[in-house]
Amino acid sequence: MVEVEFKRFDSLEAVPLDATSWNQLVGRADVGSVFQCHSWIHSWWQHFGSAYELCFVCALEKNQVIAFAPMMIDNSRTLRFIGDSNSDYLGFVIPEDRQDLTAEFLGALRDLSGNWNTAHLRNIPHDSNLSHSIMGTSYAEKLYPWLNYTETAPFLRISGNEDGVGALLNKYSIRRSIRQIEAQGTVQFVELRNTTDAEPFWRSFSEQHKNRSAEQGRESPFSDPAYLEFLRATFETDRENDHVHFSAVLLNDQPIAFHYGFVSQNRILWYKPSLDTNIRKGSPGVVLICALIQSAVDNGYGELDFTIGDEPFKDRFCSDKRTVHSYRIYRSRIAYVTEKYYWLLRNLVKRIVK
């Protein structure tokens, strides 16, 4: 049997994978999401990585990378997936036929990753091998894990649910919202497929998001100029793979809604919408979602995945929900016991207050 070697890389440029080989590994992994792809991780690291220490661990067989763990360490010495605060559906990139490497990756991260205290592994899909095995494999590697929290990810099933999708799009309340927008002029849904198409819209997209966030009393990620630069760079570097799905709803040729999302694993992923707060009659958001559903139908995608979050509007459109888990893993048993019961108490207090 060929021996597998684990190696840590401290710069992305040193990782012995080109974009094609990288993305082929992602495509063979059981999570295999766009948030693990070459363009996403490289763009995220370029714009936000200066605040972190890279800890990219690869498994090599005959000097070829056969799997990898895209990790970073923050200033509190917590080991995390790269870009976890901006990403859904994360995990190690291990081909389905090499899931035996999962436990070895945890050991390699322990041994090669310096003096991290805690690993916070967020947004791991429930149906992934890592989620099923993380508790047992952590104990086997003399680490102390616990399930920190679980979130839902609603989605609309499209393949095999044609009647349900048709009934949804023909609901009176949805048709009424669309008619109210159409009564104000000419409505178009456009998919912005290249830099020329997208160029006129970046500023409107970010301003809409900031205005709506301010109206709702929350801060928009676009308040940081690097965030728009990051999304734009990802769009512009990913044209060959066509993962980014950037679209707009126009009313009389003016944008009233945008959606920056992705095509991943034969589904459209809901990621960053924006809406014109000046539209008071009808719902640009309903028009946008219905157009995305129709786009998914026309292109043969299996789902419109609303990703992590339990916002009320998602219940109006979803047919199913999946779950994602976030785990904490400790080197020290004392730290494990202390923090576990701190978080349990904190969550109990939050539930009582809510």
N, C-alpha and C positions, 0 to 999 in steps of 0.2 A: 504494500500500500504506500502511495506517495505521501510524504510528510507535508503537512500544511504549516506554513510559517506565518506568524502575525507580525506586522510591522506598522509602526506609527509614523505619520508624516505631519510635519509642522507647517507646511505650506501647500496650498492646493496645486500650485504649479509642479510640485515634486511628485504628486500622485501619478503613478504610471498607467494612466487611462486617458485615452482621447475621448471626445464627446460621444462618438458612436459606440465605443466599447462600454463606456459608462452607462449610457442609456439602455444598451442591450441587457446589462446586468439588472438594471431597474425593472425592465420589462419582464424578466424571469423571476423576480422576487414576489413573495406572497402579498406584500403590501404594494409595492411597485407604483407609488403615486408620483404625480408631477412634482411634488415637493421634495423629491429625492433626485430629480433629474439634474443633469449637468448645468444647464443654463440657470435654473432656479438657485442652486446652491452657490454657483460662482457669482451670480449677480448679487445675491444676498450678502455674501461674504465681502464683496467689493464695497458695498455701501454701508454695511453695519459691523463688519468683522473686526474693526480696530479695537472694539471694546472687549474682545474675547481672545482666549488662547485656543488655537486650533488643535484638535486632537483627532485626527483622521486615521482610523485604523483599518488596514487592509489584511485580508487573508490571501496568501499567495501559494500557488501550487506550480512547481516547475517555473518559478519566477513570473507567473501570470496571475493577475488579480482575479480571484474567483468570487469574492464577496467583500463588502466593506461596511464600516459603521461611521457615518458622517457626524462626528461629534465635536463639541467645543466645551471649554471650561470658562465659566463667568468669574467675576471678581469676588464672589463668595465661595469660590472653589467648588461649585456645583457643576457636575458633568451633565451636558444637555445635548439634544439633537441640534444640529446647525439650523438656525432660523425658526426654532420651535414656536416663538411668539407670533410668527406670521404664517404658520403652516398648519395644515390639517393632515391627518393620516400619515403618521411617521413610523419609523422602525428601522432595523438593520436591513441592509440590502443583501439578502442571502437568497440565491436561487432555490426554488421549491424542492429540488432534488438534493440539496445540501443543507437541509435544516439541522443536521447533526452539528453544524458549526455554531449554533446559537449559544450553547453553554460555553464553548471555547472563546467566543467573542467576549462574554462577560468576564471571563478570567483574564483575557488579554487587555481589556479596558482597565481592569483592576491593576494589572502589573505594569502596563505601558503608559498609563495616563497621569503619572505624577501623583501628587498628594491631594486629589479631590476627596472631599468629605462625604458628599451626597451625590447620587445620580438622580436627576429628575427626568424621567422618560415620559414625555407627554404624548397624548393623541395617538395611542396605539390601538388600531382597530381590534375589536373583540374577537373577530374571526381569524386573526393572524396567528401564526405559529408562535411568535414572540409573546403575545398576550397569554396564550395557553400554557407556555412553558416557563415564563419569567420567574414565577415564584419558586418552582422546584429547582431550576438551574441556578438561581441566585444562592439558595441554601447550599447547593452542591459546591459552589465556589466560595463558600464561607463568607457570604454577604447576607445582609438582612433587608428583605424587601417588604413593602406593604402597598396595597392598592390605595392610592391617595384620594382619587375621585373618579367618577364616571360621568360622561356627558352623552347626550343624544345627538344624532346626525340625521335629521329627517330627509327623505328623498321621495320623488315621484317615480314610481316604476312605469316605464313606457312599454318596453318589449313584453308582450303577453298581456298588456293591460289597455289595449286599444279602446275598448268600450268605456273603461273608467276615465281615460284621458279625454275622450270625446264628450262624456257627460260633464266633466269638470269644465272644459272650455265653453260649454253651452249653458252653464249655470246663469240664471237670470242676473244675479248680483255682479257677476264678472262681465257679462255682456253689457250690462248697464254702465259700468265704469268705463268700458272701452268706448261705448257710444257717446258718452259725455266728452271724452277727449276728441273723438272724431268730429263732433259737432263744432269744434273750435277751428277746424281747418284740415289740411292734408297731413296724414300720419304715415310715417315710413319707419320700418325697422331695417337698419343697415349693419352689416358685419364688416368691421374695419380690419381688413386682411393684410395690409402692408403699411409701411411707414408713411407712404404718401396719403393713404386713406385716413390714418390716425392723426397725422400731424396737426390738423386744425382743431382737434378736440381735447388735447391733454389738459389745457388750462381750464376749460369749461368743466371737465370731469372732476378735477380736484376742487375747484371752487364750489361746485354743487355739493360735493361731499362735506366740505367745511361748513357751508351754510346750513345744511340740514343737521349736521352734528351740533352746531351752535344752537339751533332751534330746539333740539332735544336735550340740551344741557350737558353734552358730553364732548370730549376732545376728539377731533379727527386725526387719524394718523398722518393725513396730508399736512398737518401743522408743521411737521418736520419735512423740509424740502427734499431730503434724501429719499423719502418714501416714494414720491412721484418719480424721481429719477430712477429708483430701483425698479418700479413696475414698468417704466418705459424701457429701461435697458433690457429687462427680461423679455418684453414683447419684441424688441428689435433684434435680439440675439437668438430668438427661438423660432424664426420664420420657417426654417427647414423642417422642424419637427411639428410645427403648427399646433403646439400645446395651448398657446394663449388664445382665448376666445373673447375678443373685445368687440362690443356692439353698442349701438345707440338707438334710441327712439327719437325721431325728429317730428316736430309739429311745425308745419309751415317752414321747413328747412332749418329750424332751430332745435338744438338738443334739449329734451326735457327729461331724459333718463339715460343712464349708461350702465353697462355691466362689464366689469373686467373679471373674467373667469378663465376656466381651463377646459380642455378636452383631455380626459385621462381615463384609461381603462374602459373605453367605449361609453363614457358618460360625460355630460357637461357638469362641471363643478361650479357651483355658486361661490363667488369669492368677495368681490368688492363692487356693490351697486352704488349709484348716486342718483338723486332725484331733484328736479327743479322745485324749490319751495314756493315759487310764485304761482304754480298751478294749483288753483283752489277748487276746481270743479273737475270731477273725474279723478282717476288714479293713474299717474304715469307708471307707478310700480306694477300695477296689475297688467297694463299694456306690455311692459317689459317682460314680466314673467310668462305671460301667454305667448309672446313672440319667441322666447327661449324654448318653451315647450314645443312649439311648432317647429323650430329649428332642429331640436332633438329628433322629432318625428321624421322630418324630411331627410335628415342625415343618417337615420338608422341607429341612433344612439339608444342605449338601453335605459338610461335614467337622466333625470335632472336632479342632481344631488345638491341639496341645500347646505351640506357640510355641517360642521359643529355649531350648535347653538339652538336654543329653544324659543326663539322669537315667535310671537303669536301668529304672524302672517304665514309662517311655514306650515302651520297646521291646516291652513285653508287650502294648501296646494299639495301637501305630501300624501302618499299612500302608505308608506312604511317608515320605520326608523331603525337605524343601526346604532350601536353604542361604541364609544371609544373610551379607553382607560388611560389614566396617568398613574405611574408608579414612582415611588421613591425607594431608593436602594442605598443602604448605609454600609460603610466599612466597620463602624463601631457599633457594638450591641447597645452600649449606653446611649449613644446618640439616637439609635433606632427607637428605643423605648421612650426616651424623652420627647423626641419630635412627634412620634406617632400619637402619643396621648395629648400633646399640645394641639395637633391638628384635629383630632377627634373632638376635643373640647371646643375648639374654635368653631367647627362645623355645627356642633350641637347648639351653641349660642346663636349662630346665624339662623338656624332653622327656627329656634324659639322666637327670635326677633321678627323673622319673616311671617 
